[in-house]
Amino acid sequence: MTDLLAIASYLVLPLIGIAIWRVDLVREETLAVRITIATAAGALIVGLTMALLSLLGIQWSRTLLYSLFAIVAAVGFYVRKPGTRRGSGMKFNAWLAGTIFMWLVTLYGTLTARESCGDLHFTWGPKAIRFFRAGGIDATLLQTYIQLTTDYPPLQTLLFAWSNTWSKQFSWWSAVILSPLFLIGTLLLIRTWSGDDKGTFLVAATMTWTFTLAYPAGCAEPLLLLYETMVIAALTFLRDPRAQTLYATLGCAGAAWTKLEGTTFTIAVVITILLVQRNWRRALIVAAPAALLVGAWLTFVLNAKILLMYGGAKLPIQWHALPVVLKTLAKVAKWELYWIPWIVPAVLIAIGNVKRAIVPISIAVLTAGATVSFYLRAGDPVWWIESSSPRVILTPLLALLLGAIAAHQPHHQGQALPTDGEPVQ
Amino acid sequence: MVRLPPRELMRSAIIVVAAVVFTFATIQRFRWLGGPYFEFPRTIQDHVWPERFASADAILLCKRVAPTLRNNASVTVIQPSQAPNYDQTHWLTGLGMLPRQRLFAPNFEKELPDYVLALREPFEHPSYRLVAEYPEGRVYERR
């Protein structure tokens, strides 16, 4: 019962974020994509509201949170506008069957505790449980237990605390099941926006294998990958410039509040928009909410004197560690399969239209560079790289996979727009 | 039947071969991690490695003893054979599993918590007495 209630707390996220259906661009999406977008928005609304309550000194309680989010959902339901289309028009085929099979393998791996993240039971979970019991973001807890990666962005922890308000005890299983749930959203966005079942199948197959080595279930990566997919896929596959901006903005805001790497991802996206799309206005719009959220969180972190991981940015780069960092990262990036997960999308990009894949390639390169830069700041990075990088490098890998899809996009479908002007031919 | 252009045919072939490789690798990996394969595990850590992780025992032991420990009692969780460099993750697991107690990092020279949850092996310390024994470990109380 505990697990079911906790899972239910995640399943209501689209209801909490349903107000986004009022936006015409969202209305034009398929029902599945609209639910995914509303889930992403709902997660952000829950996290922001709970954080705001803490900021105002108002303790969370079941009564308060249920009432508040019931009102948010009711208002959202009232203001929403009906969708203009139901399905994507794509037919069921062998590629889609393959994608579903791959997802089921991931679900199996998760449900048999083969992909559980260690950080869940000694970092994310304890933080969420203690926040729930304290009725807010507990600065004292974070000051006491520095091992809890104290200054990490709070969204995932707040979602876990939210689930704890539904179940009497914290549900560890619901936390790991989020991994395949968010993966559905990720695959749905890719399939619908790219219109490419074959490419989606490749992403599903690659994620299925890499998830077994990265152990993302219960960590923040599945949520981060959902937000990142929203950004990269929108900028790569959607033709409408307004849709690109809307989804990139929402995705970057979510990513930046989910993980520290979400901030570097946002920077990579902004650089890409500036250099590849040459659209400074979009870059500003996309960066603003993410910067505001990270700024607000850092203000809290500095006031509470719990600066830890973000403080790493001030550490000098230790260039002498470069060979070790590159060697260890290369070993991890091998994915125990001779780098096949990287080689396949790289080959597909090479035999396709590279220009169309320039946005995801740029993001892949920049986020990979940021990963190297992270690890170059540690004195002895080997253990750190081996334990964390299998999850961290999922971001550049996903970007590369989206590039592999983009490189084979036909003219009439969505494709990368280097500017707001003509699509690349 | 639709004839695919050569480039699209090549793309399909690459994707199919890659997917087959990933699928077999995944199945091999799951087999390597060990069974049982169709049984719901007791903890989220049961099959993350071929050898059972002590963290799985930490989760189960904490769950068992949670109702028996005094509220606000100080507690730590250790695997005694790791002394003096105990695995930090065990007591941090307790931090989540025992929300009514105060959890401490093990440092018996500096501080003696009210309870020590010892995973797998017995814990020998003059200031502690054994109060309960479970398949996953033992509970010691400060004398």
Boltz contact constraints between the chains, C-beta under 6 A:
constraints:
  - contact:
      token1: [A, 105]
      token2: [B, 26]
      max_distance: 6.0
  - contact:
      token1: [A, 112]
      token2: [B, 47]
      max_distance: 6.0
  - contact:
      token1: [A, 113]
      token2: [B, 41]
      max_distance: 6.0
  - contact:
      token1: [A, 113]
      token2: [B, 44]
      max_distance: 6.0
  - contact:
      token1: [A, 113]
      token2: [B, 46]
      max_distance: 6.0
  - contact:
      token1: [A, 113]
      token2: [B, 47]
      max_distance: 6.0
  - contact:
      token1: [A, 114]
      token2: [B, 30]
      max_distance: 6.0
  - contact:
      token1: [A, 114]
      token2: [B, 33]
      max_distance: 6.0
  - contact:
      token1: [A, 114]
      token2: [B, 47]
      max_distance: 6.0
  - contact:
      token1: [A, 116]
      token2: [B, 44]
      max_distance: 6.0
  - contact:
      token1: [A, 116]
      token2: [B, 45]
      max_distance: 6.0
  - contact:
      token1: [A, 116]
      token2: [B, 48]
      max_distance: 6.0
  - contact:
      token1: [A, 121]
      token2: [B, 93]
      max_distance: 6.0
  - contact:
      token1: [A, 122]
      token2: [B, 89]
      max_distance: 6.0
  - contact:
      token1: [A, 122]
      token2: [B, 92]
      max_distance: 6.0
  - contact:
      token1: [A, 122]
      token2: [B, 93]
      max_distance: 6.0
  - contact:
      token1: [A, 125]
      token2: [B, 96]
      max_distance: 6.0
  - contact:
      token1: [A, 126]
      token2: [B, 95]
      max_distance: 6.0
  - contact:
      token1: [A, 126]
      token2: [B, 96]
      max_distance: 6.0
  - contact:
      token1: [A, 129]
      token2: [B, 96]
      max_distance: 6.0
  - contact:
      token1: [A, 129]
      token2: [B, 99]
      max_distance: 6.0
  - contact:
      token1: [A, 133]
      token2: [B, 99]
      max_distance: 6.0
  - contact:
      token1: [A, 147]
      token2: [B, 88]
      max_distance: 6.0
  - contact:
      token1: [A, 147]
      token2: [B, 92]
      max_distance: 6.0
  - contact:
      token1: [A, 172]
      token2: [B, 44]
      max_distance: 6.0
  - contact:
      token1: [A, 176]
      token2: [B, 44]
      max_distance: 6.0
  - contact:
      token1: [A, 198]
      token2: [B, 15]
      max_distance: 6.0
  - contact:
      token1: [A, 202]
      token2: [B, 15]
      max_distance: 6.0
  - contact:
      token1: [A, 205]
      token2: [B, 19]
      max_distance: 6.0
  - contact:
      token1: [A, 205]
      token2: [B, 22]
      max_distance: 6.0
  - contact:
      token1: [A, 208]
      token2: [B, 26]
      max_distance: 6.0
  - contact:
      token1: [A, 209]
      token2: [B, 22]
      max_distance: 6.0
  - contact:
      token1: [A, 209]
      token2: [B, 25]
      max_distance: 6.0
  - contact:
      token1: [A, 209]
      token2: [B, 26]
      max_distance: 6.0
  - contact:
      token1: [A, 212]
      token2: [B, 26]
      max_distance: 6.0
  - contact:
      token1: [A, 212]
      token2: [B, 29]
      max_distance: 6.0
  - contact:
      token1: [A, 337]
      token2: [B, 25]
      max_distance: 6.0
  - contact:
      token1: [A, 344]
      token2: [B, 18]
      max_distance: 6.0
